[in-house]
């Protein structure tokens, strides 16, 4: 049992050492792309012809539950220091 715990600890350490920054950067980029899709969907809901395609209208029922959380994230107050890169 101890050997498996040690292997898991070493595996987690090496993942953090080599891939943690790449992992978080990928998650941030995915969130930005998802926010962009939600913005297009919101435009369709409001009747603005941003990119009016049948595909967006087909996606609307699937993405509608996420709109409320997206609006909350977009409207929250942000500090300037949140946008500053961490490596200064």
C-alpha positions in Angstrom: 0.0 0.0 0.0 2.8 2.4 0.8 4.5 1.8 -2.5 1.3 2.7 -4.4 1.0 5.9 -2.4 4.6 6.8 -3.1 4.1 6.2 -6.9 1.0 8.4 -6.9 2.8 11.2 -5.0 5.7 11.1 -7.4 3.3 11.1 -10.4 1.4 14.1 -9.0 4.6 15.9 -8.3 6.0 15.4 -11.8 2.6 16.4 -13.4 2.7 19.6 -11.3 6.3 20.3 -12.2 6.0 19.8 -16.0 2.3 20.2 -17.0 0.5 22.3 -14.4 0.9 25.7 -16.2 0.0 24.1 -19.5 -3.1 22.6 -17.9 -4.3 25.9 -16.4 -3.6 27.9 -19.6 -5.6 25.3 -21.6 -8.5 25.6 -19.2 -8.4 29.4 -19.4 -8.5 29.3 -23.2 -11.3 26.8 -23.2 -13.3 29.1 -20.9 -12.7 32.0 -23.2 -13.9 30.0 -26.2 -17.0 28.9 -24.3 -17.7 32.5 -23.3 -17.5 33.5 -26.9 -20.0 30.8 -27.9 -22.3 31.9 -25.1 -22.1 35.5 -26.3 -23.2 34.4 -29.7 -26.0 32.4 -28.2 -27.1 35.4 -26.1 -27.2 37.5 -29.3 -29.4 34.9 -30.9 -31.7 35.0 -27.8 -31.9 38.8 -28.0 -32.6 38.8 -31.7 -29.3 40.4 -32.8 -28.1 39.0 -36.1 -24.4 38.4 -35.0 -24.0 35.0 -36.7 -27.4 33.8 -37.5 -27.1 30.2 -38.5 -29.3 27.2 -38.0 -26.5 25.5 -36.1 -26.6 28.2 -33.4 -30.3 27.8 -33.1 -29.9 24.0 -32.8 -27.3 24.5 -30.0 -29.5 26.9 -28.1 -31.4 24.3 -26.0 -28.2 22.5 -25.0 -26.4 25.7 -24.0 -29.3 27.5 -22.4 -28.7 26.1 -18.8 -25.1 27.6 -18.9 -26.2 31.1 -19.8 -27.2 32.0 -16.2 -23.7 31.1 -14.8 -22.0 32.8 -17.8 -24.0 36.1 -17.2 -22.9 36.0 -13.5 -19.2 35.5 -14.4 -19.3 38.3 -17.0 -21.1 40.8 -14.7 -18.9 40.3 -11.6 -16.6 43.1 -10.6 -13.0 42.4 -11.4 -9.8 43.8 -10.1 -7.1 45.0 -12.4 -4.6 42.7 -10.7 -6.5 39.7 -11.9 -5.6 40.4 -15.5 -1.8 40.9 -14.8 0.4 38.0 -15.8 1.8 36.1 -12.8 5.3 36.0 -14.1 6.7 39.5 -13.6 
